[in-house]
Amino acid sequence: MVKNTIASVKSNWIFWLVLFALFCCFVYVLRSVLLPFVAGIIIGYLFDPLATKFEKWGMNRTCATVLVLVSVVLIAVPALILLINVIDSQVSTFINAAPAYMTSLFKKFEPFLVRLQEDFPNLNADRVREYLRSNMANNLKVVGRILKSLISSGMAIVNLLSLLLITPIVAFYMLRDWNKFIEKIRGLLPRKSKKSIEEQAKEIDKTLASFIRGQLSVCVILGSFYALGLHLVGLDLGLMVGFLAGLISFIPYVGSITGFLVSIGLAVAQFNTWEPFVAVIAVFMVGQFIEGNFLTPKLVGDSVGLHPVWVMFALLAGGVLLGFLGLMMAVPVAAVIGVLIRHAIKNYKKSQLYLEGK
């Protein structure tokens, strides 16, 4: 009896591992064509609760789906166009102001170079100045050109027919038939493990809902606050730096620290008084206070179950293996693996292998 049970468990593990390996191979082989489908599935998952709410109010599921997607398009497309135009304008301003930034920086670092020459008499300060001036100016221009090329290439990606045509179609069908897909998958589950799998699926859904839907709202609100605050301070590139700092704030402290350091660096080059520095510090301090005391507790909650280090690793691994597709899949896959590992540890602690020492 025990041997049969062990053999059954072993065969189940082999089946699921083989299925997972086949899924990984499928994703890797077809990674060049999966992007619009994954984007459509994510859109369907994100807005399924809204369509379900409209359906409960008496609206037909198809009409609810159309209403949700039309609303998303009417909001997202103008916002995206506005964001890209703002970023392009900010980068152009940065490129044009780069020489003035360099002059300002050299004036501020001149006392340091004088002190350095006093401490090291053999050091040729003029040569150091010329080296820094030429290389830093060229590097700033290169960075600016890279940013502009990234923006233009990003627009090219958005304009690809696959994303323009396939993603909305996939999103429509996923959103309209989401409940049907769930029921069909539930009907294929092995009866013996059905209850356990459904419990894990509910935990995965709770984790994803808390992290993706909640954290996405936090990132957008926080990015808008940082962008507006830095823009009011008068910081060049403030809109772009602030919004990007908010977008990567799903990794605690990484977004705020990165945005703060970049903003302080830009402030050093741009301003000659101390008031803007205080204003930049105040913007990030208020942003952190709002995030920690209002946004995250209300929109995300405390039971997400995704450690920041695990999220960072998942994003890096996904980006290296699958590029932008991997970045889109990283958090959902990390959530699934995290739930499965917690479930495996829970079962292990109940097993004879763990308890045999007692």
C-alpha positions in Angstrom: 0.0 0.0 0.0 2.8 2.4 1.0 4.8 1.5 -2.1 1.8 2.1 -4.3 1.2 5.5 -2.7 4.9 6.4 -3.2 4.8 5.3 -6.8 1.6 7.3 -7.4 3.2 10.5 -5.9 6.3 9.9 -7.9 4.4 9.4 -11.2 2.4 12.6 -10.5 5.6 14.6 -9.9 7.1 13.2 -13.1 3.9 14.1 -15.1 3.8 17.7 -13.8 7.6 18.2 -14.3 7.4 16.9 -17.9 4.4 19.1 -18.6 6.3 22.1 -17.1 9.3 21.3 -19.2 7.2 21.1 -22.4 5.6 24.4 -21.5 9.0 26.0 -21.1 10.2 24.6 -24.4 7.0 25.8 -26.1 7.5 29.4 -24.8 11.2 29.5 -25.7 10.7 28.2 -29.2 7.7 30.4 -30.0 9.0 33.5 -28.0 9.1 35.7 -31.2 5.3 35.3 -31.8 3.9 35.0 -28.3 4.1 38.7 -27.3 0.7 39.8 -28.5 -1.0 36.7 -27.1 0.6 37.1 -23.7 -0.3 40.8 -23.7 -3.9 39.9 -24.6 -4.1 37.3 -21.8 -2.8 39.8 -19.3 -5.3 42.4 -20.4 -8.1 39.8 -20.1 -7.0 38.8 -16.6 -6.6 42.4 -15.4 -10.0 43.6 -16.5 -12.0 40.4 -15.9 -13.3 41.7 -12.5 -14.6 44.8 -14.1 -16.4 42.9 -16.9 -17.8 40.5 -14.2 -19.1 43.5 -12.3 -20.9 44.8 -15.3 -22.3 41.4 -16.0 -23.7 41.2 -12.4 -25.4 44.5 -13.1 -27.4 42.8 -15.8 -25.2 43.6 -18.9 -24.5 40.9 -21.4 -20.9 39.5 -21.2 -20.1 40.5 -24.8 -21.4 44.0 -24.3 -19.5 44.3 -21.0 -16.3 43.2 -22.7 -16.8 45.7 -25.5 -17.5 48.5 -23.0 -14.4 47.6 -20.9 -12.0 47.4 -23.9 -13.3 50.6 -25.5 -12.9 52.4 -22.2 -9.3 51.1 -21.9 -8.5 52.2 -25.4 -10.0 55.7 -24.9 -7.9 56.2 -21.8 -4.7 54.3 -22.6 -4.0 55.4 -26.2 -4.1 59.2 -25.5 -2.2 58.7 -22.3 0.5 56.6 -24.1 0.8 59.2 -26.9 1.1 62.0 -24.4 3.7 60.1 -22.3 5.8 59.4 -25.4 5.7 63.0 -26.5 6.6 64.3 -23.1 9.5 61.9 -22.8 10.7 62.8 -26.3 10.5 66.5 -25.4 12.3 66.0 -22.1 15.2 64.0 -23.8 15.6 66.7 -26.5 15.7 69.4 -23.8 18.3 67.3 -21.9 20.5 66.9 -25.0 20.4 70.6 -25.7 21.2 71.5 -22.1 24.0 69.0 -21.7 26.8 71.5 -22.5 25.4 74.0 -19.9 25.2 71.2 -17.4 28.8 70.3 -18.0 29.9 73.9 -17.5 28.0 74.1 -14.3 29.4 70.8 -13.0 33.0 71.9 -13.7 32.5 75.1 -11.9 31.2 73.3 -8.8 34.0 70.7 -8.9 36.7 73.2 -9.5 37.6 73.5 -5.8 37.8 69.8 -5.6 40.3 69.7 -8.5 42.4 72.5 -6.9 42.5 70.6 -3.6 43.4 67.4 -5.5 46.3 69.2 -7.2 47.5 70.5 -3.9 47.5 67.0 -2.4 49.1 65.5 -5.5 51.5 68.0 -7.0 52.5 65.8 -9.9 48.9 65.6 -11.1 48.1 67.7 -14.2 44.8 69.3 -13.3 44.4 70.8 -16.8 44.6 67.4 -18.4 42.1 66.0 -15.9 39.7 68.9 -16.7 40.0 68.4 -20.5 39.6 64.6 -20.1 36.5 65.0 -18.0 35.1 67.7 -20.2 35.4 65.9 -23.5 34.4 62.4 -22.2 31.5 63.4 -20.0 30.0 65.7 -22.7 30.3 62.9 -25.3 28.8 60.4 -22.8 25.9 62.6 -22.0 25.2 63.1 -25.8 25.4 59.3 -26.3 23.0 58.7 -23.4 20.6 61.2 -24.9 20.8 59.6 -28.3 20.3 56.2 -26.8 17.2 57.4 -25.0 15.8 58.9 -28.2 16.5 55.7 -30.1 14.8 53.7 -27.4 11.7 55.9 -27.7 11.6 55.6 -31.4 12.2 51.8 -31.4 9.5 51.5 -28.7 7.1 53.3 -31.0 8.1 50.9 -33.8 7.3 47.9 -31.6 3.9 49.4 -30.6 3.2 50.0 -34.3 3.9 46.4 -35.3 0.8 44.8 -36.9 1.0 41.9 -34.4 0.4 44.2 -31.5 -2.0 46.4 -33.2 -4.2 43.7 -34.6 -3.7 40.5 -32.6 -3.5 41.8 -29.1 -7.0 43.5 -29.1 -8.6 40.4 -30.6 -6.9 38.1 -28.1 -7.9 40.4 -25.3 -11.5 40.5 -26.4 -11.9 36.7 -26.6 -10.0 36.2 -23.3 -12.1 38.8 -21.5 -15.4 37.5 -23.0 -14.7 33.8 -22.4 -12.6 34.0 -19.3 -15.1 32.2 -17.1 -15.6 29.5 -19.8 -11.8 28.9 -20.0 -11.6 28.6 -16.2 -14.5 26.0 -16.2 -12.9 24.0 -19.0 -9.6 23.9 -17.2 -11.3 23.0 -14.0 -13.0 20.1 -15.8 -9.7 18.7 -16.9 -8.1 18.6 -13.5 -7.4 15.1 -12.0 -10.2 14.3 -9.6 -7.8 13.1 -6.9 -5.8 16.3 -6.8 -8.6 18.7 -7.9 -9.2 20.2 -4.5 -5.5 20.8 -3.8 -4.9 22.3 -7.3 -7.9 24.7 -6.9 -6.6 25.9 -3.5 -3.3 26.6 -5.1 -4.9 28.3 -8.0 -6.9 30.6 -5.7 -3.8 31.5 -3.8 -2.0 32.3 -7.1 -4.9 34.4 -8.2 -4.9 36.2 -4.9 -1.2 36.9 -5.1 -1.4 38.1 -8.7 -4.5 40.2 -8.1 -2.8 41.9 -5.1 0.5 42.4 -6.8 -0.3 43.1 -10.4 -3.6 45.0 -10.1 -2.8 46.7 -6.8 0.9 47.4 -7.4 0.2 48.7 -10.9 -2.1 51.3 -9.4 0.5 52.2 -6.8 3.2 52.6 -9.5 1.0 54.8 -11.7 -0.1 57.1 -8.8 3.3 57.3 -7.3 5.0 58.0 -10.7 2.5 60.7 -11.5 3.2 62.3 -8.1 6.9 62.2 -8.5 6.7 63.5 -12.1 4.4 66.4 -11.1 6.5 67.2 -8.0 9.8 67.3 -9.8 8.3 69.2 -12.7 7.0 71.9 -10.2 10.5 72.0 -8.7 11.7 73.0 -12.2 14.0 70.0 -12.7 14.8 69.3 -16.3 13.8 65.7 -17.1 11.7 65.8 -13.9 8.6 64.4 -15.6 10.5 61.4 -17.1 12.7 60.7 -14.1 9.7 60.9 -11.7 7.4 58.7 -13.7 10.0 56.1 -14.3 10.9 56.1 -10.6 7.2 55.4 -9.8 7.0 52.7 -12.4 9.8 50.7 -10.9 8.7 51.2 -7.3 7.1 47.8 -7.3 10.5 46.7 -6.0 10.6 48.5 -2.6 13.1 51.3 -2.3 14.7 50.6 -5.7 12.4 53.1 -7.6 12.5 55.8 -5.0 16.3 55.5 -4.4 17.1 55.4 -8.1 14.8 58.4 -8.8 16.2 60.3 -5.9 19.9 59.8 -6.8 19.2 60.7 -10.5 17.2 63.8 -9.5 19.9 65.0 -7.1 22.5 64.5 -9.8 20.5 66.6 -12.2 19.8 69.2 -9.6 23.6 69.5 -8.9 24.1 70.2 -12.6 21.1 72.5 -13.1 20.8 74.6 -9.9 23.1 76.9 -8.0 21.0 77.4 -4.9 20.1 75.0 -2.1 16.3 75.4 -2.2 15.7 73.1 -5.2 17.7 70.3 -3.4 15.4 70.6 -0.4 12.4 70.5 -2.7 13.6 67.4 -4.4 14.2 65.7 -1.1 10.7 66.8 0.1 9.1 65.3 -3.0 10.6 61.9 -2.4 10.0 61.9 1.3 6.3 62.8 0.9 6.0 60.2 -1.9 7.4 57.5 0.4 5.1 58.6 3.2 2.1 58.4 0.9 3.1 55.0 -0.5 3.9 53.4 2.8 0.9 54.7 4.8 -1.9 55.0 2.2 -1.3 53.5 -1.2 0.3 50.1 -0.5 -1.9 49.2 2.5 -5.1 50.1 0.7 -4.3 48.9 -2.9 -1.9 46.0 -2.4 -2.3 44.7 1.2 0.2 42.8 3.3 -0.4 39.2 2.0 1.1 39.5 -1.4 3.7 36.8 -0.8 6.3 37.9 -3.4 9.6 38.9 -1.9 11.3 41.9 -3.6 14.5 39.9 -4.2 12.4 37.1 -5.8 10.6 39.6 -8.1 14.0 41.2 -9.0 15.5 37.8 -9.9 12.4 36.8 -11.9 12.5 40.1 -13.9 16.3 39.8 -14.7 16.0 36.1 -15.6 12.9 36.7 -17.8 14.5 39.6 -19.5 17.7 37.6 -20.2 15.9 34.5 -21.5 12.9 36.0 -23.4 13.5 39.7 -23.6 10.4 41.9 -23.3 8.2 38.8 -23.4 10.1 37.5 -20.4 9.5 40.8 -18.5 5.8 40.5 -19.1 5.7 36.9 -17.9 8.2 37.2 -15.0 5.8 38.3 -12.2 3.0 35.8 -13.0 5.5 32.9 -13.3 7.2 34.0 -10.1 3.9 34.1 -8.3 3.0 30.6 -9.5 6.4 29.2 -8.5 6.3 30.9 -5.2 2.9 29.4 -4.4 4.0 25.9 -5.5 7.1 26.1 -3.4 5.2 27.2 -0.3 2.7 24.3 -0.9 5.6 21.8 -1.4 7.2 23.0 1.9 3.9 22.7 3.7 3.5 19.1 2.4 7.1 18.3 3.2 6.6 19.4 6.9 3.7 16.9 7.1 5.6 14.1 5.5 7.3 11.2 7.2 10.6 12.3 5.9 10.4 15.5 8.0 8.7 13.9 11.0 10.8 10.7 11.2 13.2 12.3 13.7 10.4 12.9 16.2 
